[in-house]
């Protein structure tokens, strides 16, 4: 999860990923940011994020993104 967190902090330095738990529902991340995150996750972990995972609930926090990565590995 630390590798994921480091990537997110690098791509979005203004966001405190340690504290934010409502990234999508509060509008901190938009659909374009999610597309960029998906591309990075796919490359970083060698996985394919399928359509069933392209939902706001998987992008609310670092923890929910990590759960998605673990499920897809």
PDB file with one MODEL, atoms N, CA, C and O in Angstrom:
MODEL        1
ATOM      1  N   UNK A   1       0.825  -1.199   0.000  1.00  0.00           N
ATOM      2  CA  UNK A   1       0.000   0.000   0.000  1.00  0.00           C
ATOM      3  C   UNK A   1       0.864   1.255   0.000  1.00  0.00           C
ATOM      4  O   UNK A   1       0.437   2.299  -0.495  1.00  0.00           O
ATOM      5  N   UNK A   2       2.060   1.167   0.543  1.00  0.00           N
ATOM      6  CA  UNK A   2       2.929   2.343   0.591  1.00  0.00           C
ATOM      7  C   UNK A   2       3.319   2.819  -0.812  1.00  0.00           C
ATOM      8  O   UNK A   2       3.433   4.022  -1.049  1.00  0.00           O
ATOM      9  N   UNK A   3       3.522   1.885  -1.737  1.00  0.00           N
ATOM     10  CA  UNK A   3       3.854   2.245  -3.112  1.00  0.00           C
ATOM     11  C   UNK A   3       2.686   3.010  -3.758  1.00  0.00           C
ATOM     12  O   UNK A   3       2.897   3.993  -4.468  1.00  0.00           O
ATOM     13  N   UNK A   4       1.468   2.551  -3.505  1.00  0.00           N
ATOM     14  CA  UNK A   4       0.272   3.224  -4.010  1.00  0.00           C
ATOM     15  C   UNK A   4       0.170   4.627  -3.421  1.00  0.00           C
ATOM     16  O   UNK A   4      -0.072   5.595  -4.143  1.00  0.00           O
ATOM     17  N   UNK A   5       0.354   4.731  -2.127  1.00  0.00           N
ATOM     18  CA  UNK A   5       0.263   6.031  -1.453  1.00  0.00           C
ATOM     19  C   UNK A   5       1.325   6.998  -1.983  1.00  0.00           C
ATOM     20  O   UNK A   5       1.040   8.179  -2.184  1.00  0.00           O
ATOM     21  N   UNK A   6       2.533   6.511  -2.208  1.00  0.00           N
ATOM     22  CA  UNK A   6       3.606   7.361  -2.727  1.00  0.00           C
ATOM     23  C   UNK A   6       3.263   7.877  -4.123  1.00  0.00           C
ATOM     24  O   UNK A   6       3.504   9.044  -4.434  1.00  0.00           O
ATOM     25  N   UNK A   7       2.699   7.007  -4.961  1.00  0.00           N
ATOM     26  CA  UNK A   7       2.312   7.425  -6.306  1.00  0.00           C
ATOM     27  C   UNK A   7       1.232   8.499  -6.246  1.00  0.00           C
ATOM     28  O   UNK A   7       1.306   9.498  -6.962  1.00  0.00           O
ATOM     29  N   UNK A   8       0.235   8.296  -5.395  1.00  0.00           N
ATOM     30  CA  UNK A   8      -0.856   9.261  -5.273  1.00  0.00           C
ATOM     31  C   UNK A   8      -0.348  10.612  -4.778  1.00  0.00           C
ATOM     32  O   UNK A   8      -0.748  11.658  -5.289  1.00  0.00           O
ATOM     33  N   UNK A   9       0.530  10.582  -3.786  1.00  0.00           N
ATOM     34  CA  UNK A   9       1.087  11.832  -3.261  1.00  0.00           C
ATOM     35  C   UNK A   9       1.918  12.548  -4.314  1.00  0.00           C
ATOM     36  O   UNK A   9       1.940  13.778  -4.359  1.00  0.00           O
ATOM     37  N   UNK A  10       2.603  11.784  -5.164  1.00  0.00           N
ATOM     38  CA  UNK A  10       3.404  12.368  -6.228  1.00  0.00           C
ATOM     39  C   UNK A  10       2.514  13.019  -7.293  1.00  0.00           C
ATOM     40  O   UNK A  10       2.808  14.119  -7.761  1.00  0.00           O
ATOM     41  N   UNK A  11       1.432  12.342  -7.672  1.00  0.00           N
ATOM     42  CA  UNK A  11       0.532  12.838  -8.721  1.00  0.00           C
ATOM     43  C   UNK A  11      -0.391  13.956  -8.231  1.00  0.00           C
ATOM     44  O   UNK A  11      -0.760  14.844  -9.000  1.00  0.00           O
ATOM     45  N   UNK A  12      -0.757  13.908  -6.962  1.00  0.00           N
ATOM     46  CA  UNK A  12      -1.713  14.874  -6.394  1.00  0.00           C
ATOM     47  C   UNK A  12      -1.165  15.416  -5.072  1.00  0.00           C
ATOM     48  O   UNK A  12      -1.701  15.093  -4.012  1.00  0.00           O
ATOM     49  N   UNK A  13      -0.115  16.230  -5.115  1.00  0.00           N
ATOM     50  CA  UNK A  13       0.540  16.676  -3.876  1.00  0.00           C
ATOM     51  C   UNK A  13      -0.339  17.527  -2.953  1.00  0.00           C
ATOM     52  O   UNK A  13      -0.049  17.626  -1.761  1.00  0.00           O
ATOM     53  N   UNK A  14      -1.377  18.126  -3.464  1.00  0.00           N
ATOM     54  CA  UNK A  14      -2.234  18.977  -2.632  1.00  0.00           C
ATOM     55  C   UNK A  14      -3.226  18.181  -1.780  1.00  0.00           C
ATOM     56  O   UNK A  14      -3.875  18.740  -0.895  1.00  0.00           O
ATOM     57  N   UNK A  15      -3.343  16.887  -2.045  1.00  0.00           N
ATOM     58  CA  UNK A  15      -4.321  16.062  -1.324  1.00  0.00           C
ATOM     59  C   UNK A  15      -3.626  15.290  -0.207  1.00  0.00           C
ATOM     60  O   UNK A  15      -2.583  14.674  -0.423  1.00  0.00           O
ATOM     61  N   UNK A  16      -4.209  15.328   0.981  1.00  0.00           N
ATOM     62  CA  UNK A  16      -3.680  14.570   2.128  1.00  0.00           C
ATOM     63  C   UNK A  16      -4.331  13.185   2.128  1.00  0.00           C
ATOM     64  O   UNK A  16      -5.392  12.987   2.722  1.00  0.00           O
ATOM     65  N   UNK A  17      -3.692  12.242   1.464  1.00  0.00           N
ATOM     66  CA  UNK A  17      -4.255  10.906   1.329  1.00  0.00           C
ATOM     67  C   UNK A  17      -4.269  10.132   2.640  1.00  0.00           C
ATOM     68  O   UNK A  17      -4.983   9.137   2.758  1.00  0.00           O
ATOM     69  N   UNK A  18      -3.493  10.572   3.624  1.00  0.00           N
ATOM     70  CA  UNK A  18      -3.525   9.908   4.929  1.00  0.00           C
ATOM     71  C   UNK A  18      -4.814  10.232   5.681  1.00  0.00           C
ATOM     72  O   UNK A  18      -5.287   9.425   6.482  1.00  0.00           O
ATOM     73  N   UNK A  19      -5.374  11.397   5.427  1.00  0.00           N
ATOM     74  CA  UNK A  19      -6.559  11.841   6.175  1.00  0.00           C
ATOM     75  C   UNK A  19      -7.863  11.734   5.403  1.00  0.00           C
ATOM     76  O   UNK A  19      -8.911  11.470   5.991  1.00  0.00           O
ATOM     77  N   UNK A  20      -7.812  11.934   4.103  1.00  0.00           N
ATOM     78  CA  UNK A  20      -9.041  11.972   3.304  1.00  0.00           C
ATOM     79  C   UNK A  20      -9.641  10.578   3.120  1.00  0.00           C
ATOM     80  O   UNK A  20      -8.961   9.646   2.691  1.00  0.00           O
ATOM     81  N   UNK A  21     -10.915  10.456   3.451  1.00  0.00           N
ATOM     82  CA  UNK A  21     -11.621   9.179   3.324  1.00  0.00           C
ATOM     83  C   UNK A  21     -12.861   9.292   2.437  1.00  0.00           C
ATOM     84  O   UNK A  21     -13.610   8.328   2.282  1.00  0.00           O
ATOM     85  N   UNK A  22     -13.072  10.479   1.856  1.00  0.00           N
ATOM     86  CA  UNK A  22     -14.228  10.706   0.983  1.00  0.00           C
ATOM     87  C   UNK A  22     -13.785  11.446  -0.281  1.00  0.00           C
ATOM     88  O   UNK A  22     -14.357  12.472  -0.646  1.00  0.00           O
ATOM     89  N   UNK A  23     -12.769  10.914  -0.933  1.00  0.00           N
ATOM     90  CA  UNK A  23     -12.182  11.583  -2.093  1.00  0.00           C
ATOM     91  C   UNK A  23     -13.180  11.802  -3.225  1.00  0.00           C
ATOM     92  O   UNK A  23     -13.175  12.859  -3.855  1.00  0.00           O
ATOM     93  N   UNK A  24     -14.023  10.830  -3.486  1.00  0.00           N
ATOM     94  CA  UNK A  24     -14.994  10.950  -4.577  1.00  0.00           C
ATOM     95  C   UNK A  24     -16.254  11.678  -4.118  1.00  0.00           C
ATOM     96  O   UNK A  24     -16.693  12.626  -4.770  1.00  0.00           O
ATOM     97  N   UNK A  25     -16.828  11.249  -3.019  1.00  0.00           N
ATOM     98  CA  UNK A  25     -18.111  11.825  -2.595  1.00  0.00           C
ATOM     99  C   UNK A  25     -17.996  13.299  -2.208  1.00  0.00           C
ATOM    100  O   UNK A  25     -18.985  14.030  -2.260  1.00  0.00           O
ATOM    101  N   UNK A  26     -16.802  13.738  -1.821  1.00  0.00           N
ATOM    102  CA  UNK A  26     -16.632  15.155  -1.490  1.00  0.00           C
ATOM    103  C   UNK A  26     -16.119  15.968  -2.684  1.00  0.00           C
ATOM    104  O   UNK A  26     -15.943  17.182  -2.576  1.00  0.00           O
ATOM    105  N   UNK A  27     -15.880  15.305  -3.820  1.00  0.00           N
ATOM    106  CA  UNK A  27     -15.463  16.009  -5.019  1.00  0.00           C
ATOM    107  C   UNK A  27     -13.976  16.332  -5.101  1.00  0.00           C
ATOM    108  O   UNK A  27     -13.558  17.102  -5.966  1.00  0.00           O
ATOM    109  N   UNK A  28     -13.178  15.758  -4.219  1.00  0.00           N
ATOM    110  CA  UNK A  28     -11.732  15.999  -4.251  1.00  0.00           C
ATOM    111  C   UNK A  28     -11.124  15.388  -5.512  1.00  0.00           C
ATOM    112  O   UNK A  28     -10.264  15.994  -6.151  1.00  0.00           O
ATOM    113  N   UNK A  29     -11.573  14.191  -5.862  1.00  0.00           N
ATOM    114  CA  UNK A  29     -11.160  13.551  -7.111  1.00  0.00           C
ATOM    115  C   UNK A  29     -12.315  13.600  -8.094  1.00  0.00           C
ATOM    116  O   UNK A  29     -13.465  13.361  -7.726  1.00  0.00           O
ATOM    117  N   UNK A  30     -12.002  13.912  -9.357  1.00  0.00           N
ATOM    118  CA  UNK A  30     -13.034  13.876 -10.394  1.00  0.00           C
ATOM    119  C   UNK A  30     -12.760  12.690 -11.321  1.00  0.00           C
ATOM    120  O   UNK A  30     -11.807  11.939 -11.116  1.00  0.00           O
ATOM    121  N   UNK A  31     -13.586  12.536 -12.318  1.00  0.00           N
ATOM    122  CA  UNK A  31     -13.461  11.372 -13.204  1.00  0.00           C
ATOM    123  C   UNK A  31     -12.135  11.361 -13.958  1.00  0.00           C
ATOM    124  O   UNK A  31     -11.589  10.288 -14.215  1.00  0.00           O
ATOM    125  N   UNK A  32     -11.616  12.511 -14.312  1.00  0.00           N
ATOM    126  CA  UNK A  32     -10.330  12.564 -15.016  1.00  0.00           C
ATOM    127  C   UNK A  32      -9.197  12.102 -14.098  1.00  0.00           C
ATOM    128  O   UNK A  32      -8.279  11.413 -14.543  1.00  0.00           O
ATOM    129  N   UNK A  33      -9.260  12.475 -12.836  1.00  0.00           N
ATOM    130  CA  UNK A  33      -8.254  12.031 -11.871  1.00  0.00           C
ATOM    131  C   UNK A  33      -8.324  10.518 -11.707  1.00  0.00           C
ATOM    132  O   UNK A  33      -7.292   9.852 -11.624  1.00  0.00           O
ATOM    133  N   UNK A  34      -9.536   9.975 -11.659  1.00  0.00           N
ATOM    134  CA  UNK A  34      -9.708   8.531 -11.511  1.00  0.00           C
ATOM    135  C   UNK A  34      -9.121   7.797 -12.714  1.00  0.00           C
ATOM    136  O   UNK A  34      -8.474   6.763 -12.548  1.00  0.00           O
ATOM    137  N   UNK A  35      -9.333   8.311 -13.905  1.00  0.00           N
ATOM    138  CA  UNK A  35      -8.763   7.687 -15.111  1.00  0.00           C
ATOM    139  C   UNK A  35      -7.235   7.662 -15.011  1.00  0.00           C
ATOM    140  O   UNK A  35      -6.606   6.657 -15.343  1.00  0.00           O
ATOM    141  N   UNK A  36      -6.651   8.749 -14.562  1.00  0.00           N
ATOM    142  CA  UNK A  36      -5.194   8.814 -14.405  1.00  0.00           C
ATOM    143  C   UNK A  36      -4.713   7.825 -13.341  1.00  0.00           C
ATOM    144  O   UNK A  36      -3.688   7.167 -13.515  1.00  0.00           O
ATOM    145  N   UNK A  37      -5.450   7.728 -12.253  1.00  0.00           N
ATOM    146  CA  UNK A  37      -5.087   6.801 -11.175  1.00  0.00           C
ATOM    147  C   UNK A  37      -5.179   5.361 -11.668  1.00  0.00           C
ATOM    148  O   UNK A  37      -4.299   4.549 -11.384  1.00  0.00           O
ATOM    149  N   UNK A  38      -6.227   5.048 -12.397  1.00  0.00           N
ATOM    150  CA  UNK A  38      -6.389   3.691 -12.935  1.00  0.00           C
ATOM    151  C   UNK A  38      -5.205   3.332 -13.829  1.00  0.00           C
ATOM    152  O   UNK A  38      -4.651   2.239 -13.716  1.00  0.00           O
ATOM    153  N   UNK A  39      -4.822   4.236 -14.706  1.00  0.00           N
ATOM    154  CA  UNK A  39      -3.688   3.973 -15.602  1.00  0.00           C
ATOM    155  C   UNK A  39      -2.418   3.708 -14.805  1.00  0.00           C
ATOM    156  O   UNK A  39      -1.662   2.793 -15.131  1.00  0.00           O
ATOM    157  N   UNK A  40      -2.180   4.491 -13.773  1.00  0.00           N
ATOM    158  CA  UNK A  40      -0.987   4.301 -12.937  1.00  0.00           C
ATOM    159  C   UNK A  40      -1.044   2.972 -12.187  1.00  0.00           C
ATOM    160  O   UNK A  40      -0.047   2.254 -12.117  1.00  0.00           O
ATOM    161  N   UNK A  41      -2.203   2.646 -11.628  1.00  0.00           N
ATOM    162  CA  UNK A  41      -2.365   1.393 -10.888  1.00  0.00           C
ATOM    163  C   UNK A  41      -2.129   0.200 -11.811  1.00  0.00           C
ATOM    164  O   UNK A  41      -1.439  -0.751 -11.443  1.00  0.00           O
ATOM    165  N   UNK A  42      -2.702   0.254 -13.000  1.00  0.00           N
ATOM    166  CA  UNK A  42      -2.544  -0.863 -13.938  1.00  0.00           C
ATOM    167  C   UNK A  42      -1.072  -1.072 -14.291  1.00  0.00           C
ATOM    168  O   UNK A  42      -0.591  -2.204 -14.332  1.00  0.00           O
ATOM    169  N   UNK A  43      -0.370   0.017 -14.544  1.00  0.00           N
ATOM    170  CA  UNK A  43       1.047  -0.104 -14.892  1.00  0.00           C
ATOM    171  C   UNK A  43       1.888  -0.533 -13.691  1.00  0.00           C
ATOM    172  O   UNK A  43       2.758  -1.396 -13.810  1.00  0.00           O
ATOM    173  N   UNK A  44       1.625   0.067 -12.548  1.00  0.00           N
ATOM    174  CA  UNK A  44       2.421  -0.190 -11.351  1.00  0.00           C
ATOM    175  C   UNK A  44       2.306  -1.633 -10.860  1.00  0.00           C
ATOM    176  O   UNK A  44       3.296  -2.237 -10.447  1.00  0.00           O
ATOM    177  N   UNK A  45       1.094  -2.177 -10.908  1.00  0.00           N
ATOM    178  CA  UNK A  45       0.847  -3.497 -10.334  1.00  0.00           C
ATOM    179  C   UNK A  45       0.615  -4.588 -11.377  1.00  0.00           C
ATOM    180  O   UNK A  45       0.392  -5.745 -11.023  1.00  0.00           O
ATOM    181  N   UNK A  46       0.666  -4.226 -12.665  1.00  0.00           N
ATOM    182  CA  UNK A  46       0.498  -5.211 -13.721  1.00  0.00           C
ATOM    183  C   UNK A  46      -0.867  -5.875 -13.713  1.00  0.00           C
ATOM    184  O   UNK A  46      -0.992  -7.077 -13.947  1.00  0.00           O
ATOM    185  N   UNK A  47      -1.888  -5.073 -13.439  1.00  0.00           N
ATOM    186  CA  UNK A  47      -3.258  -5.591 -13.385  1.00  0.00           C
ATOM    187  C   UNK A  47      -4.123  -4.809 -14.370  1.00  0.00           C
ATOM    188  O   UNK A  47      -3.712  -3.782 -14.911  1.00  0.00           O
ATOM    189  N   UNK A  48      -5.325  -5.322 -14.585  1.00  0.00           N
ATOM    190  CA  UNK A  48      -6.300  -4.631 -15.412  1.00  0.00           C
ATOM    191  C   UNK A  48      -7.513  -4.304 -14.538  1.00  0.00           C
ATOM    192  O   UNK A  48      -8.150  -5.199 -13.982  1.00  0.00           O
ATOM    193  N   UNK A  49      -7.817  -3.029 -14.428  1.00  0.00           N
ATOM    194  CA  UNK A  49      -8.977  -2.602 -13.629  1.00  0.00           C
ATOM    195  C   UNK A  49     -10.210  -2.770 -14.512  1.00  0.00           C
ATOM    196  O   UNK A  49     -10.410  -2.025 -15.471  1.00  0.00           O
ATOM    197  N   UNK A  50     -11.021  -3.752 -14.175  1.00  0.00           N
ATOM    198  CA  UNK A  50     -12.207  -4.063 -14.962  1.00  0.00           C
ATOM    199  C   UNK A  50     -13.343  -3.092 -14.653  1.00  0.00           C
ATOM    200  O   UNK A  50     -13.315  -2.375 -13.653  1.00  0.00           O
ATOM    201  N   UNK A  51     -14.335  -3.086 -15.528  1.00  0.00           N
ATOM    202  CA  UNK A  51     -15.461  -2.147 -15.398  1.00  0.00           C
ATOM    203  C   UNK A  51     -16.162  -2.237 -14.043  1.00  0.00           C
ATOM    204  O   UNK A  51     -16.624  -1.223 -13.518  1.00  0.00           O
ATOM    205  N   UNK A  52     -16.244  -3.429 -13.477  1.00  0.00           N
ATOM    206  CA  UNK A  52     -16.943  -3.554 -12.190  1.00  0.00           C
ATOM    207  C   UNK A  52     -16.248  -2.770 -11.082  1.00  0.00           C
ATOM    208  O   UNK A  52     -16.871  -2.461 -10.066  1.00  0.00           O
ATOM    209  N   UNK A  53     -14.966  -2.443 -11.259  1.00  0.00           N
ATOM    210  CA  UNK A  53     -14.228  -1.695 -10.241  1.00  0.00           C
ATOM    211  C   UNK A  53     -14.183  -0.196 -10.522  1.00  0.00           C
ATOM    212  O   UNK A  53     -13.684   0.572  -9.699  1.00  0.00           O
ATOM    213  N   UNK A  54     -14.690   0.221 -11.658  1.00  0.00           N
ATOM    214  CA  UNK A  54     -14.682   1.646 -11.972  1.00  0.00           C
ATOM    215  C   UNK A  54     -15.957   2.263 -11.407  1.00  0.00           C
ATOM    216  O   UNK A  54     -16.891   2.624 -12.123  1.00  0.00           O
ATOM    217  N   UNK A  55     -15.938   2.361 -10.082  1.00  0.00           N
ATOM    218  CA  UNK A  55     -17.050   2.903  -9.312  1.00  0.00           C
ATOM    219  C   UNK A  55     -16.478   3.808  -8.225  1.00  0.00           C
ATOM    220  O   UNK A  55     -15.386   3.547  -7.722  1.00  0.00           O
ATOM    221  N   UNK A  56     -17.187   4.851  -7.859  1.00  0.00           N
ATOM    222  CA  UNK A  56     -16.685   5.775  -6.844  1.00  0.00           C
ATOM    223  C   UNK A  56     -16.251   5.109  -5.537  1.00  0.00           C
ATOM    224  O   UNK A  56     -15.289   5.557  -4.912  1.00  0.00           O
ATOM    225  N   UNK A  57     -16.935   4.060  -5.118  1.00  0.00           N
ATOM    226  CA  UNK A  57     -16.611   3.450  -3.821  1.00  0.00           C
ATOM    227  C   UNK A  57     -15.189   2.901  -3.765  1.00  0.00           C
ATOM    228  O   UNK A  57     -14.622   2.775  -2.680  1.00  0.00           O
ATOM    229  N   UNK A  58     -14.608   2.575  -4.909  1.00  0.00           N
ATOM    230  CA  UNK A  58     -13.242   2.056  -4.925  1.00  0.00           C
ATOM    231  C   UNK A  58     -12.191   3.156  -4.924  1.00  0.00           C
ATOM    232  O   UNK A  58     -10.996   2.869  -4.848  1.00  0.00           O
ATOM    233  N   UNK A  59     -12.620   4.413  -5.006  1.00  0.00           N
ATOM    234  CA  UNK A  59     -11.681   5.530  -5.078  1.00  0.00           C
ATOM    235  C   UNK A  59     -11.924   6.564  -3.975  1.00  0.00           C
ATOM    236  O   UNK A  59     -11.518   7.719  -4.106  1.00  0.00           O
ATOM    237  N   UNK A  60     -12.579   6.155  -2.901  1.00  0.00           N
ATOM    238  CA  UNK A  60     -12.857   7.059  -1.786  1.00  0.00           C
ATOM    239  C   UNK A  60     -11.618   7.351  -0.931  1.00  0.00           C
ATOM    240  O   UNK A  60     -11.513   8.422  -0.334  1.00  0.00           O
ATOM    241  N   UNK A  61     -10.684   6.398  -0.874  1.00  0.00           N
ATOM    242  CA  UNK A  61      -9.499   6.568  -0.034  1.00  0.00           C
ATOM    243  C   UNK A  61      -8.385   5.658  -0.534  1.00  0.00           C
ATOM    244  O   UNK A  61      -8.604   4.801  -1.389  1.00  0.00           O
ATOM    245  N   UNK A  62      -7.209   5.852   0.002  1.00  0.00           N
ATOM    246  CA  UNK A  62      -6.090   4.970  -0.338  1.00  0.00           C
ATOM    247  C   UNK A  62      -6.447   3.537   0.031  1.00  0.00           C
ATOM    248  O   UNK A  62      -6.120   2.598  -0.695  1.00  0.00           O
ATOM    249  N   UNK A  63      -7.121   3.379   1.163  1.00  0.00           N
ATOM    250  CA  UNK A  63      -7.473   2.041   1.628  1.00  0.00           C
ATOM    251  C   UNK A  63      -8.421   1.330   0.664  1.00  0.00           C
ATOM    252  O   UNK A  63      -8.241   0.144   0.386  1.00  0.00           O
ATOM    253  N   UNK A  64      -9.421   2.034   0.156  1.00  0.00           N
ATOM    254  CA  UNK A  64     -10.357   1.383  -0.768  1.00  0.00           C
ATOM    255  C   UNK A  64      -9.683   1.088  -2.102  1.00  0.00           C
ATOM    256  O   UNK A  64      -9.992   0.088  -2.749  1.00  0.00           O
ATOM    257  N   UNK A  65      -8.761   1.958  -2.513  1.00  0.00           N
ATOM    258  CA  UNK A  65      -8.007   1.681  -3.743  1.00  0.00           C
ATOM    259  C   UNK A  65      -7.123   0.452  -3.550  1.00  0.00           C
ATOM    260  O   UNK A  65      -6.995  -0.378  -4.451  1.00  0.00           O
ATOM    261  N   UNK A  66      -6.514   0.340  -2.371  1.00  0.00           N
ATOM    262  CA  UNK A  66      -5.641  -0.795  -2.103  1.00  0.00           C
ATOM    263  C   UNK A  66      -6.447  -2.102  -2.055  1.00  0.00           C
ATOM    264  O   UNK A  66      -5.988  -3.133  -2.548  1.00  0.00           O
ATOM    265  N   UNK A  67      -7.632  -2.057  -1.470  1.00  0.00           N
ATOM    266  CA  UNK A  67      -8.496  -3.240  -1.448  1.00  0.00           C
ATOM    267  C   UNK A  67      -8.793  -3.684  -2.880  1.00  0.00           C
ATOM    268  O   UNK A  67      -8.783  -4.880  -3.170  1.00  0.00           O
ATOM    269  N   UNK A  68      -9.054  -2.743  -3.763  1.00  0.00           N
ATOM    270  CA  UNK A  68      -9.311  -3.055  -5.163  1.00  0.00           C
ATOM    271  C   UNK A  68      -8.083  -3.723  -5.792  1.00  0.00           C
ATOM    272  O   UNK A  68      -8.211  -4.737  -6.478  1.00  0.00           O
ATOM    273  N   UNK A  69      -6.905  -3.160  -5.562  1.00  0.00           N
ATOM    274  CA  UNK A  69      -5.669  -3.721  -6.103  1.00  0.00           C
ATOM    275  C   UNK A  69      -5.484  -5.150  -5.621  1.00  0.00           C
ATOM    276  O   UNK A  69      -5.162  -6.036  -6.412  1.00  0.00           O
ATOM    277  N   UNK A  70      -5.687  -5.380  -4.331  1.00  0.00           N
ATOM    278  CA  UNK A  70      -5.527  -6.727  -3.784  1.00  0.00           C
ATOM    279  C   UNK A  70      -6.506  -7.714  -4.405  1.00  0.00           C
ATOM    280  O   UNK A  70      -6.143  -8.858  -4.680  1.00  0.00           O
ATOM    281  N   UNK A  71      -7.741  -7.283  -4.627  1.00  0.00           N
ATOM    282  CA  UNK A  71      -8.744  -8.155  -5.234  1.00  0.00           C
ATOM    283  C   UNK A  71      -8.379  -8.510  -6.680  1.00  0.00           C
ATOM    284  O   UNK A  71      -8.680  -9.607  -7.151  1.00  0.00           O
ATOM    285  N   UNK A  72      -7.731  -7.578  -7.377  1.00  0.00           N
ATOM    286  CA  UNK A  72      -7.410  -7.781  -8.789  1.00  0.00           C
ATOM    287  C   UNK A  72      -6.077  -8.502  -9.024  1.00  0.00           C
ATOM    288  O   UNK A  72      -5.784  -8.926 -10.142  1.00  0.00           O
ATOM    289  N   UNK A  73      -5.288  -8.634  -7.981  1.00  0.00           N
ATOM    290  CA  UNK A  73      -3.988  -9.311  -8.138  1.00  0.00           C
ATOM    291  C   UNK A  73      -4.150 -10.802  -8.099  1.00  0.00           C
ATOM    292  O   UNK A  73      -3.166 -11.533  -8.216  1.00  0.00           O
TER     293      UNK A  73
ENDMDL
END
